[in-house]
Amino acid sequence: MGFDDDVRNKAEDLKGRAKEAAGSATDNDDLKAEGQADQAKAGIKGKIDDVKDKVKDKVDDIL
């Protein structure tokens, strides 16, 4: 929702990218899949935060 959430989501995305790259480099499919899952989770959290912000803005407009 705020800057802190954006930073956490970006960090989770970067962690996932690193895991995926390490999994690819070491031919470890489990690590690669875990990295992809981390990236997907960060993306979903980011979208949820965007929706929360839009709803908050609309509520503020009404009030």
Predicted model as a PDB file, atoms N, CA, C, CB and O in Angstrom, pLDDT in the B-factor column:
MODEL        1                                                                  
ATOM      1  N   MET A   1       0.823  -1.168   0.000  1.00 58.00           N  
ATOM      2  CA  MET A   1       0.000   0.000   0.000  1.00 58.00           C  
ATOM      3  C   MET A   1       0.874   1.240   0.000  1.00 58.00           C  
ATOM      4  CB  MET A   1      -0.940  -0.007   1.189  1.00 58.00           C  
ATOM      5  O   MET A   1       0.586   2.218  -0.691  1.00 58.00           O  
ATOM      6  N   GLY A   2       1.913   1.192   0.759  1.00 75.00           N  
ATOM      7  CA  GLY A   2       2.810   2.330   0.817  1.00 75.00           C  
ATOM      8  C   GLY A   2       4.166   1.963   0.272  1.00 75.00           C  
ATOM      9  O   GLY A   2       4.367   0.910  -0.332  1.00 75.00           O  
ATOM     10  N   PHE A   3       5.076   2.863   0.505  1.00 83.00           N  
ATOM     11  CA  PHE A   3       6.437   2.681   0.022  1.00 83.00           C  
ATOM     12  C   PHE A   3       7.075   1.419   0.591  1.00 83.00           C  
ATOM     13  CB  PHE A   3       7.281   3.891   0.372  1.00 83.00           C  
ATOM     14  O   PHE A   3       7.776   0.701  -0.122  1.00 83.00           O  
ATOM     15  N   ASP A   4       6.836   1.145   1.872  1.00 87.00           N  
ATOM     16  CA  ASP A   4       7.413  -0.045   2.510  1.00 87.00           C  
ATOM     17  C   ASP A   4       6.938  -1.325   1.823  1.00 87.00           C  
ATOM     18  CB  ASP A   4       7.046  -0.084   4.004  1.00 87.00           C  
ATOM     19  O   ASP A   4       7.721  -2.250   1.607  1.00 87.00           O  
ATOM     20  N   ASP A   5       5.652  -1.369   1.483  1.00 83.00           N  
ATOM     21  CA  ASP A   5       5.113  -2.545   0.799  1.00 83.00           C  
ATOM     22  C   ASP A   5       5.745  -2.708  -0.579  1.00 83.00           C  
ATOM     23  CB  ASP A   5       3.587  -2.441   0.673  1.00 83.00           C  
ATOM     24  O   ASP A   5       6.051  -3.822  -1.003  1.00 83.00           O  
ATOM     25  N   ASP A   6       5.938  -1.586  -1.276  1.00 88.00           N  
ATOM     26  CA  ASP A   6       6.572  -1.640  -2.590  1.00 88.00           C  
ATOM     27  C   ASP A   6       7.992  -2.194  -2.489  1.00 88.00           C  
ATOM     28  CB  ASP A   6       6.593  -0.247  -3.230  1.00 88.00           C  
ATOM     29  O   ASP A   6       8.416  -3.003  -3.315  1.00 88.00           O  
ATOM     30  N   VAL A   7       8.712  -1.750  -1.472  1.00 93.00           N  
ATOM     31  CA  VAL A   7      10.090  -2.212  -1.273  1.00 93.00           C  
ATOM     32  C   VAL A   7      10.108  -3.705  -0.953  1.00 93.00           C  
ATOM     33  CB  VAL A   7      10.775  -1.412  -0.141  1.00 93.00           C  
ATOM     34  O   VAL A   7      10.927  -4.450  -1.491  1.00 93.00           O  
ATOM     35  N   ARG A   8       9.200  -4.138  -0.074  1.00 92.00           N  
ATOM     36  CA  ARG A   8       9.137  -5.574   0.275  1.00 92.00           C  
ATOM     37  C   ARG A   8       8.798  -6.422  -0.947  1.00 92.00           C  
ATOM     38  CB  ARG A   8       8.091  -5.818   1.386  1.00 92.00           C  
ATOM     39  O   ARG A   8       9.399  -7.474  -1.160  1.00 92.00           O  
ATOM     40  N   ASN A   9       7.842  -5.968  -1.744  1.00 92.00           N  
ATOM     41  CA  ASN A   9       7.459  -6.724  -2.940  1.00 92.00           C  
ATOM     42  C   ASN A   9       8.611  -6.795  -3.936  1.00 92.00           C  
ATOM     43  CB  ASN A   9       6.229  -6.090  -3.605  1.00 92.00           C  
ATOM     44  O   ASN A   9       8.850  -7.841  -4.539  1.00 92.00           O  
ATOM     45  N   LYS A  10       9.322  -5.689  -4.108  1.00 94.00           N  
ATOM     46  CA  LYS A  10      10.458  -5.675  -5.030  1.00 94.00           C  
ATOM     47  C   LYS A  10      11.559  -6.601  -4.520  1.00 94.00           C  
ATOM     48  CB  LYS A  10      11.001  -4.238  -5.207  1.00 94.00           C  
ATOM     49  O   LYS A  10      12.185  -7.315  -5.303  1.00 94.00           O  
ATOM     50  N   ALA A  11      11.796  -6.588  -3.210  1.00 95.00           N  
ATOM     51  CA  ALA A  11      12.820  -7.467  -2.630  1.00 95.00           C  
ATOM     52  C   ALA A  11      12.442  -8.926  -2.832  1.00 95.00           C  
ATOM     53  CB  ALA A  11      13.010  -7.169  -1.126  1.00 95.00           C  
ATOM     54  O   ALA A  11      13.295  -9.752  -3.156  1.00 95.00           O  
ATOM     55  N   GLU A  12      11.155  -9.250  -2.640  1.00 96.00           N  
ATOM     56  CA  GLU A  12      10.710 -10.632  -2.843  1.00 96.00           C  
ATOM     57  C   GLU A  12      10.852 -11.040  -4.308  1.00 96.00           C  
ATOM     58  CB  GLU A  12       9.247 -10.798  -2.386  1.00 96.00           C  
ATOM     59  O   GLU A  12      11.230 -12.172  -4.609  1.00 96.00           O  
ATOM     60  N   ASP A  13      10.551 -10.118  -5.212  1.00 96.00           N  
ATOM     61  CA  ASP A  13      10.704 -10.389  -6.631  1.00 96.00           C  
ATOM     62  C   ASP A  13      12.170 -10.641  -6.979  1.00 96.00           C  
ATOM     63  CB  ASP A  13      10.152  -9.226  -7.459  1.00 96.00           C  
ATOM     64  O   ASP A  13      12.489 -11.585  -7.703  1.00 96.00           O  
ATOM     65  N   LEU A  14      13.052  -9.800  -6.465  1.00 97.00           N  
ATOM     66  CA  LEU A  14      14.483  -9.971  -6.733  1.00 97.00           C  
ATOM     67  C   LEU A  14      15.019 -11.269  -6.144  1.00 97.00           C  
ATOM     68  CB  LEU A  14      15.267  -8.792  -6.175  1.00 97.00           C  
ATOM     69  O   LEU A  14      15.847 -11.943  -6.757  1.00 97.00           O  
ATOM     70  N   LYS A  15      14.542 -11.613  -4.954  1.00 97.00           N  
ATOM     71  CA  LYS A  15      14.939 -12.881  -4.332  1.00 97.00           C  
ATOM     72  C   LYS A  15      14.509 -14.044  -5.218  1.00 97.00           C  
ATOM     73  CB  LYS A  15      14.321 -13.021  -2.913  1.00 97.00           C  
ATOM     74  O   LYS A  15      15.258 -15.000  -5.417  1.00 97.00           O  
ATOM     75  N   GLY A  16      13.296 -13.948  -5.743  1.00 97.00           N  
ATOM     76  CA  GLY A  16      12.791 -14.993  -6.628  1.00 97.00           C  
ATOM     77  C   GLY A  16      13.600 -15.099  -7.910  1.00 97.00           C  
ATOM     78  O   GLY A  16      13.881 -16.197  -8.391  1.00 97.00           O  
ATOM     79  N   ARG A  17      13.971 -13.951  -8.459  1.00 98.00           N  
ATOM     80  CA  ARG A  17      14.788 -13.964  -9.683  1.00 98.00           C  
ATOM     81  C   ARG A  17      16.150 -14.614  -9.424  1.00 98.00           C  
ATOM     82  CB  ARG A  17      14.981 -12.525 -10.218  1.00 98.00           C  
ATOM     83  O   ARG A  17      16.662 -15.368 -10.252  1.00 98.00           O  
ATOM     84  N   ALA A  18      16.724 -14.303  -8.256  1.00 98.00           N  
ATOM     85  CA  ALA A  18      18.018 -14.891  -7.904  1.00 98.00           C  
ATOM     86  C   ALA A  18      17.901 -16.402  -7.740  1.00 98.00           C  
ATOM     87  CB  ALA A  18      18.564 -14.260  -6.614  1.00 98.00           C  
ATOM     88  O   ALA A  18      18.762 -17.152  -8.200  1.00 98.00           O  
ATOM     89  N   LYS A  19      16.835 -16.842  -7.085  1.00 98.00           N  
ATOM     90  CA  LYS A  19      16.635 -18.291  -6.912  1.00 98.00           C  
ATOM     91  C   LYS A  19      16.440 -18.970  -8.256  1.00 98.00           C  
ATOM     92  CB  LYS A  19      15.424 -18.570  -6.002  1.00 98.00           C  
ATOM     93  O   LYS A  19      16.997 -20.037  -8.512  1.00 98.00           O  
ATOM     94  N   GLU A  20      15.641 -18.338  -9.114  1.00 98.00           N  
ATOM     95  CA  GLU A  20      15.407 -18.935 -10.428  1.00 98.00           C  
ATOM     96  C   GLU A  20      16.707 -19.033 -11.223  1.00 98.00           C  
ATOM     97  CB  GLU A  20      14.371 -18.116 -11.210  1.00 98.00           C  
ATOM     98  O   GLU A  20      16.972 -20.050 -11.865  1.00 98.00           O  
ATOM     99  N   ALA A  21      17.514 -17.979 -11.179  1.00 98.00           N  
ATOM    100  CA  ALA A  21      18.790 -17.990 -11.885  1.00 98.00           C  
ATOM    101  C   ALA A  21      19.731 -19.046 -11.311  1.00 98.00           C  
ATOM    102  CB  ALA A  21      19.445 -16.612 -11.818  1.00 98.00           C  
ATOM    103  O   ALA A  21      20.408 -19.756 -12.055  1.00 98.00           O  
ATOM    104  N   ALA A  22      19.768 -19.143  -9.987  1.00 98.00           N  
ATOM    105  CA  ALA A  22      20.622 -20.154  -9.359  1.00 98.00           C  
ATOM    106  C   ALA A  22      20.141 -21.555  -9.715  1.00 98.00           C  
ATOM    107  CB  ALA A  22      20.645 -19.970  -7.829  1.00 98.00           C  
ATOM    108  O   ALA A  22      20.952 -22.450  -9.953  1.00 98.00           O  
ATOM    109  N   GLY A  23      18.837 -21.746  -9.750  1.00 97.00           N  
ATOM    110  CA  GLY A  23      18.287 -23.044 -10.123  1.00 97.00           C  
ATOM    111  C   GLY A  23      18.615 -23.400 -11.557  1.00 97.00           C  
ATOM    112  O   GLY A  23      18.914 -24.554 -11.864  1.00 97.00           O  
ATOM    113  N   SER A  24      18.559 -22.417 -12.430  1.00 97.00           N  
ATOM    114  CA  SER A  24      18.906 -22.654 -13.838  1.00 97.00           C  
ATOM    115  C   SER A  24      20.386 -22.983 -13.982  1.00 97.00           C  
ATOM    116  CB  SER A  24      18.553 -21.428 -14.698  1.00 97.00           C  
ATOM    117  O   SER A  24      20.765 -23.889 -14.724  1.00 97.00           O  
ATOM    118  N   ALA A  25      21.221 -22.227 -13.258  1.00 98.00           N  
ATOM    119  CA  ALA A  25      22.665 -22.417 -13.362  1.00 98.00           C  
ATOM    120  C   ALA A  25      23.112 -23.766 -12.811  1.00 98.00           C  
ATOM    121  CB  ALA A  25      23.388 -21.305 -12.634  1.00 98.00           C  
ATOM    122  O   ALA A  25      24.071 -24.354 -13.310  1.00 98.00           O  
ATOM    123  N   THR A  26      22.424 -24.257 -11.789  1.00 97.00           N  
ATOM    124  CA  THR A  26      22.820 -25.515 -11.153  1.00 97.00           C  
ATOM    125  C   THR A  26      21.956 -26.692 -11.600  1.00 97.00           C  
ATOM    126  CB  THR A  26      22.750 -25.376  -9.645  1.00 97.00           C  
ATOM    127  O   THR A  26      22.108 -27.812 -11.113  1.00 97.00           O  
ATOM    128  N   ASP A  27      21.049 -26.417 -12.534  1.00 97.00           N  
ATOM    129  CA  ASP A  27      20.140 -27.448 -13.054  1.00 97.00           C  
ATOM    130  C   ASP A  27      19.275 -28.033 -11.934  1.00 97.00           C  
ATOM    131  CB  ASP A  27      20.943 -28.574 -13.745  1.00 97.00           C  
ATOM    132  O   ASP A  27      19.003 -29.233 -11.898  1.00 97.00           O  
ATOM    133  N   ASN A  28      18.848 -27.148 -11.016  1.00 98.00           N  
ATOM    134  CA  ASN A  28      18.012 -27.533  -9.884  1.00 98.00           C  
ATOM    135  C   ASN A  28      16.593 -27.033 -10.150  1.00 98.00           C  
ATOM    136  CB  ASN A  28      18.575 -26.956  -8.535  1.00 98.00           C  
ATOM    137  O   ASN A  28      16.281 -25.865  -9.919  1.00 98.00           O  
ATOM    138  N   ASP A  29      15.744 -27.927 -10.636  1.00 97.00           N  
ATOM    139  CA  ASP A  29      14.389 -27.546 -11.015  1.00 97.00           C  
ATOM    140  C   ASP A  29      13.549 -27.086  -9.825  1.00 97.00           C  
ATOM    141  CB  ASP A  29      13.708 -28.704 -11.697  1.00 97.00           C  
ATOM    142  O   ASP A  29      12.695 -26.212  -9.969  1.00 97.00           O  
ATOM    143  N   ASP A  30      13.790 -27.674  -8.650  1.00 97.00           N  
ATOM    144  CA  ASP A  30      13.032 -27.264  -7.455  1.00 97.00           C  
ATOM    145  C   ASP A  30      13.337 -25.816  -7.073  1.00 97.00           C  
ATOM    146  CB  ASP A  30      13.354 -28.195  -6.270  1.00 97.00           C  
ATOM    147  O   ASP A  30      12.422 -25.051  -6.766  1.00 97.00           O  
ATOM    148  N   LEU A  31      14.602 -25.439  -7.089  1.00 98.00           N  
ATOM    149  CA  LEU A  31      15.002 -24.079  -6.753  1.00 98.00           C  
ATOM    150  C   LEU A  31      14.481 -23.095  -7.806  1.00 98.00           C  
ATOM    151  CB  LEU A  31      16.540 -23.983  -6.635  1.00 98.00           C  
ATOM    152  O   LEU A  31      14.029 -21.998  -7.477  1.00 98.00           O  
ATOM    153  N   LYS A  32      14.549 -23.497  -9.046  1.00 97.00           N  
ATOM    154  CA  LYS A  32      14.037 -22.657 -10.135  1.00 97.00           C  
ATOM    155  C   LYS A  32      12.534 -22.419  -9.952  1.00 97.00           C  
ATOM    156  CB  LYS A  32      14.319 -23.316 -11.516  1.00 97.00           C  
ATOM    157  O   LYS A  32      12.069 -21.288 -10.095  1.00 97.00           O  
ATOM    158  N   ALA A  33      11.783 -23.458  -9.642  1.00 98.00           N  
ATOM    159  CA  ALA A  33      10.338 -23.338  -9.437  1.00 98.00           C  
ATOM    160  C   ALA A  33      10.029 -22.484  -8.207  1.00 98.00           C  
ATOM    161  CB  ALA A  33       9.701 -24.730  -9.286  1.00 98.00           C  
ATOM    162  O   ALA A  33       9.080 -21.700  -8.211  1.00 98.00           O  
ATOM    163  N   GLU A  34      10.830 -22.639  -7.165  1.00 98.00           N  
ATOM    164  CA  GLU A  34      10.635 -21.828  -5.956  1.00 98.00           C  
ATOM    165  C   GLU A  34      10.842 -20.345  -6.270  1.00 98.00           C  
ATOM    166  CB  GLU A  34      11.606 -22.280  -4.834  1.00 98.00           C  
ATOM    167  O   GLU A  34      10.100 -19.490  -5.786  1.00 98.00           O  
ATOM    168  N   GLY A  35      11.842 -20.055  -7.072  1.00 97.00           N  
ATOM    169  CA  GLY A  35      12.091 -18.673  -7.478  1.00 97.00           C  
ATOM    170  C   GLY A  35      10.947 -18.104  -8.296  1.00 97.00           C  
ATOM    171  O   GLY A  35      10.561 -16.949  -8.115  1.00 97.00           O  
ATOM    172  N   GLN A  36      10.409 -18.910  -9.193  1.00 97.00           N  
ATOM    173  CA  GLN A  36       9.273 -18.459  -9.993  1.00 97.00           C  
ATOM    174  C   GLN A  36       8.054 -18.216  -9.108  1.00 97.00           C  
ATOM    175  CB  GLN A  36       8.942 -19.489 -11.086  1.00 97.00           C  
ATOM    176  O   GLN A  36       7.298 -17.270  -9.331  1.00 97.00           O  
ATOM    177  N   ALA A  37       7.866 -19.064  -8.116  1.00 97.00           N  
ATOM    178  CA  ALA A  37       6.742 -18.893  -7.192  1.00 97.00           C  
ATOM    179  C   ALA A  37       6.906 -17.609  -6.371  1.00 97.00           C  
ATOM    180  CB  ALA A  37       6.625 -20.117  -6.253  1.00 97.00           C  
ATOM    181  O   ALA A  37       5.933 -16.890  -6.143  1.00 97.00           O  
ATOM    182  N   ASP A  38       8.131 -17.324  -5.931  1.00 97.00           N  
ATOM    183  CA  ASP A  38       8.386 -16.092  -5.186  1.00 97.00           C  
ATOM    184  C   ASP A  38       8.060 -14.864  -6.036  1.00 97.00           C  
ATOM    185  CB  ASP A  38       9.849 -16.040  -4.720  1.00 97.00           C  
ATOM    186  O   ASP A  38       7.490 -13.890  -5.545  1.00 97.00           O  
ATOM    187  N   GLN A  39       8.428 -14.924  -7.306  1.00 97.00           N  
ATOM    188  CA  GLN A  39       8.144 -13.809  -8.202  1.00 97.00           C  
ATOM    189  C   GLN A  39       6.638 -13.637  -8.406  1.00 97.00           C  
ATOM    190  CB  GLN A  39       8.840 -14.022  -9.550  1.00 97.00           C  
ATOM    191  O   GLN A  39       6.133 -12.514  -8.405  1.00 97.00           O  
ATOM    192  N   ALA A  40       5.938 -14.731  -8.578  1.00 97.00           N  
ATOM    193  CA  ALA A  40       4.493 -14.672  -8.762  1.00 97.00           C  
ATOM    194  C   ALA A  40       3.820 -14.111  -7.515  1.00 97.00           C  
ATOM    195  CB  ALA A  40       3.933 -16.064  -9.090  1.00 97.00           C  
ATOM    196  O   ALA A  40       2.901 -13.297  -7.614  1.00 97.00           O  
ATOM    197  N   LYS A  41       4.272 -14.542  -6.354  1.00 96.00           N  
ATOM    198  CA  LYS A  41       3.717 -14.066  -5.088  1.00 96.00           C  
ATOM    199  C   LYS A  41       3.918 -12.553  -4.955  1.00 96.00           C  
ATOM    200  CB  LYS A  41       4.372 -14.805  -3.896  1.00 96.00           C  
ATOM    201  O   LYS A  41       3.005 -11.838  -4.541  1.00 96.00           O  
ATOM    202  N   ALA A  42       5.098 -12.072  -5.301  1.00 95.00           N  
ATOM    203  CA  ALA A  42       5.376 -10.634  -5.233  1.00 95.00           C  
ATOM    204  C   ALA A  42       4.486  -9.873  -6.208  1.00 95.00           C  
ATOM    205  CB  ALA A  42       6.864 -10.350  -5.537  1.00 95.00           C  
ATOM    206  O   ALA A  42       4.000  -8.787  -5.893  1.00 95.00           O  
ATOM    207  N   GLY A  43       4.275 -10.437  -7.380  1.00 95.00           N  
ATOM    208  CA  GLY A  43       3.415  -9.786  -8.370  1.00 95.00           C  
ATOM    209  C   GLY A  43       1.975  -9.688  -7.906  1.00 95.00           C  
ATOM    210  O   GLY A  43       1.320  -8.663  -8.095  1.00 95.00           O  
ATOM    211  N   ILE A  44       1.488 -10.753  -7.303  1.00 95.00           N  
ATOM    212  CA  ILE A  44       0.108 -10.758  -6.792  1.00 95.00           C  
ATOM    213  C   ILE A  44      -0.041  -9.743  -5.665  1.00 95.00           C  
ATOM    214  CB  ILE A  44      -0.291 -12.172  -6.296  1.00 95.00           C  
ATOM    215  O   ILE A  44      -1.021  -8.999  -5.618  1.00 95.00           O  
ATOM    216  N   LYS A  45       0.929  -9.714  -4.760  1.00 93.00           N  
ATOM    217  CA  LYS A  45       0.875  -8.742  -3.664  1.00 93.00           C  
ATOM    218  C   LYS A  45       0.881  -7.317  -4.207  1.00 93.00           C  
ATOM    219  CB  LYS A  45       2.061  -8.948  -2.700  1.00 93.00           C  
ATOM    220  O   LYS A  45       0.178  -6.450  -3.687  1.00 93.00           O  
ATOM    221  N   GLY A  46       1.662  -7.076  -5.237  1.00 92.00           N  
ATOM    222  CA  GLY A  46       1.714  -5.751  -5.852  1.00 92.00           C  
ATOM    223  C   GLY A  46       0.371  -5.349  -6.442  1.00 92.00           C  
ATOM    224  O   GLY A  46      -0.065  -4.207  -6.297  1.00 92.00           O  
ATOM    225  N   LYS A  47      -0.276  -6.291  -7.106  1.00 93.00           N  
ATOM    226  CA  LYS A  47      -1.588  -6.001  -7.698  1.00 93.00           C  
ATOM    227  C   LYS A  47      -2.632  -5.746  -6.613  1.00 93.00           C  
ATOM    228  CB  LYS A  47      -2.040  -7.165  -8.603  1.00 93.00           C  
ATOM    229  O   LYS A  47      -3.472  -4.857  -6.754  1.00 93.00           O  
ATOM    230  N   ILE A  48      -2.581  -6.517  -5.541  1.00 93.00           N  
ATOM    231  CA  ILE A  48      -3.512  -6.310  -4.422  1.00 93.00           C  
ATOM    232  C   ILE A  48      -3.293  -4.921  -3.818  1.00 93.00           C  
ATOM    233  CB  ILE A  48      -3.326  -7.414  -3.332  1.00 93.00           C  
ATOM    234  O   ILE A  48      -4.255  -4.219  -3.509  1.00 93.00           O  
ATOM    235  N   ASP A  49      -2.047  -4.531  -3.654  1.00 90.00           N  
ATOM    236  CA  ASP A  49      -1.749  -3.205  -3.107  1.00 90.00           C  
ATOM    237  C   ASP A  49      -2.271  -2.106  -4.027  1.00 90.00           C  
ATOM    238  CB  ASP A  49      -0.236  -3.040  -2.893  1.00 90.00           C  
ATOM    239  O   ASP A  49      -2.770  -1.085  -3.553  1.00 90.00           O  
ATOM    240  N   ASP A  50      -2.159  -2.310  -5.346  1.00 90.00           N  
ATOM    241  CA  ASP A  50      -2.680  -1.330  -6.298  1.00 90.00           C  
ATOM    242  C   ASP A  50      -4.192  -1.178  -6.159  1.00 90.00           C  
ATOM    243  CB  ASP A  50      -2.323  -1.737  -7.732  1.00 90.00           C  
ATOM    244  O   ASP A  50      -4.716  -0.064  -6.174  1.00 90.00           O  
ATOM    245  N   VAL A  51      -4.882  -2.301  -6.023  1.00 93.00           N  
ATOM    246  CA  VAL A  51      -6.340  -2.264  -5.861  1.00 93.00           C  
ATOM    247  C   VAL A  51      -6.704  -1.556  -4.561  1.00 93.00           C  
ATOM    248  CB  VAL A  51      -6.933  -3.697  -5.879  1.00 93.00           C  
ATOM    249  O   VAL A  51      -7.625  -0.739  -4.534  1.00 93.00           O  
ATOM    250  N   LYS A  52      -5.983  -1.866  -3.481  1.00 91.00           N  
ATOM    251  CA  LYS A  52      -6.243  -1.207  -2.202  1.00 91.00           C  
ATOM    252  C   LYS A  52      -6.092   0.309  -2.331  1.00 91.00           C  
ATOM    253  CB  LYS A  52      -5.293  -1.744  -1.117  1.00 91.00           C  
ATOM    254  O   LYS A  52      -6.906   1.070  -1.808  1.00 91.00           O  
ATOM    255  N   ASP A  53      -5.048   0.732  -3.028  1.00 90.00           N  
ATOM    256  CA  ASP A  53      -4.825   2.166  -3.208  1.00 90.00           C  
ATOM    257  C   ASP A  53      -5.961   2.809  -3.998  1.00 90.00           C  
ATOM    258  CB  ASP A  53      -3.493   2.411  -3.914  1.00 90.00           C  
ATOM    259  O   ASP A  53      -6.419   3.901  -3.661  1.00 90.00           O  
ATOM    260  N   LYS A  54      -6.410   2.132  -5.045  1.00 92.00           N  
ATOM    261  CA  LYS A  54      -7.494   2.681  -5.860  1.00 92.00           C  
ATOM    262  C   LYS A  54      -8.794   2.771  -5.066  1.00 92.00           C  
ATOM    263  CB  LYS A  54      -7.705   1.825  -7.112  1.00 92.00           C  
ATOM    264  O   LYS A  54      -9.524   3.757  -5.175  1.00 92.00           O  
ATOM    265  N   VAL A  55      -9.082   1.754  -4.275  1.00 94.00           N  
ATOM    266  CA  VAL A  55     -10.290   1.780  -3.445  1.00 94.00           C  
ATOM    267  C   VAL A  55     -10.190   2.910  -2.428  1.00 94.00           C  
ATOM    268  CB  VAL A  55     -10.500   0.420  -2.725  1.00 94.00           C  
ATOM    269  O   VAL A  55     -11.153   3.649  -2.225  1.00 94.00           O  
ATOM    270  N   LYS A  56      -9.037   3.048  -1.792  1.00 91.00           N  
ATOM    271  CA  LYS A  56      -8.843   4.116  -0.811  1.00 91.00           C  
ATOM    272  C   LYS A  56      -9.035   5.483  -1.459  1.00 91.00           C  
ATOM    273  CB  LYS A  56      -7.444   4.021  -0.176  1.00 91.00           C  
ATOM    274  O   LYS A  56      -9.666   6.365  -0.876  1.00 91.00           O  
ATOM    275  N   ASP A  57      -8.493   5.662  -2.667  1.00 91.00           N  
ATOM    276  CA  ASP A  57      -8.658   6.929  -3.363  1.00 91.00           C  
ATOM    277  C   ASP A  57     -10.133   7.227  -3.653  1.00 91.00           C  
ATOM    278  CB  ASP A  57      -7.861   6.919  -4.662  1.00 91.00           C  
ATOM    279  O   ASP A  57     -10.577   8.365  -3.504  1.00 91.00           O  
ATOM    280  N   LYS A  58     -10.885   6.214  -4.063  1.00 92.00           N  
ATOM    281  CA  LYS A  58     -12.305   6.399  -4.349  1.00 92.00           C  
ATOM    282  C   LYS A  58     -13.083   6.742  -3.085  1.00 92.00           C  
ATOM    283  CB  LYS A  58     -12.885   5.142  -4.995  1.00 92.00           C  
ATOM    284  O   LYS A  58     -13.968   7.597  -3.106  1.00 92.00           O  
ATOM    285  N   VAL A  59     -12.754   6.077  -1.995  1.00 91.00           N  
ATOM    286  CA  VAL A  59     -13.414   6.366  -0.711  1.00 91.00           C  
ATOM    287  C   VAL A  59     -13.101   7.798  -0.292  1.00 91.00           C  
ATOM    288  CB  VAL A  59     -12.957   5.360   0.395  1.00 91.00           C  
ATOM    289  O   VAL A  59     -13.982   8.523   0.170  1.00 91.00           O  
ATOM    290  N   ASP A  60     -11.846   8.199  -0.455  1.00 88.00           N  
ATOM    291  CA  ASP A  60     -11.467   9.569  -0.109  1.00 88.00           C  
ATOM    292  C   ASP A  60     -12.210  10.584  -0.975  1.00 88.00           C  
ATOM    293  CB  ASP A  60      -9.953   9.757  -0.261  1.00 88.00           C  
ATOM    294  O   ASP A  60     -12.573  11.656  -0.492  1.00 88.00           O  
ATOM    295  N   ASP A  61     -12.440  10.261  -2.247  1.00 87.00           N  
ATOM    296  CA  ASP A  61     -13.175  11.147  -3.142  1.00 87.00           C  
ATOM    297  C   ASP A  61     -14.623  11.301  -2.681  1.00 87.00           C  
ATOM    298  CB  ASP A  61     -13.127  10.614  -4.582  1.00 87.00           C  
ATOM    299  O   ASP A  61     -15.199  12.385  -2.775  1.00 87.00           O  
ATOM    300  N   ILE A  62     -15.196  10.231  -2.192  1.00 88.00           N  
ATOM    301  CA  ILE A  62     -16.593  10.251  -1.739  1.00 88.00           C  
ATOM    302  C   ILE A  62     -16.730  11.059  -0.458  1.00 88.00           C  
ATOM    303  CB  ILE A  62     -17.114   8.820  -1.519  1.00 88.00           C  
ATOM    304  O   ILE A  62     -17.678  11.824  -0.285  1.00 88.00           O  
ATOM    305  N   LEU A  63     -15.771  10.873   0.429  1.00 81.00           N  
ATOM    306  CA  LEU A  63     -15.833  11.574   1.719  1.00 81.00           C  
ATOM    307  C   LEU A  63     -15.321  12.951   1.523  1.00 81.00           C  
ATOM    308  CB  LEU A  63     -15.029  10.850   2.818  1.00 81.00           C  
ATOM    309  O   LEU A  63     -15.276  13.734   2.472  1.00 81.00           O  
TER     310      LEU A  63                                                      
ENDMDL                                                                          
END                                                                             
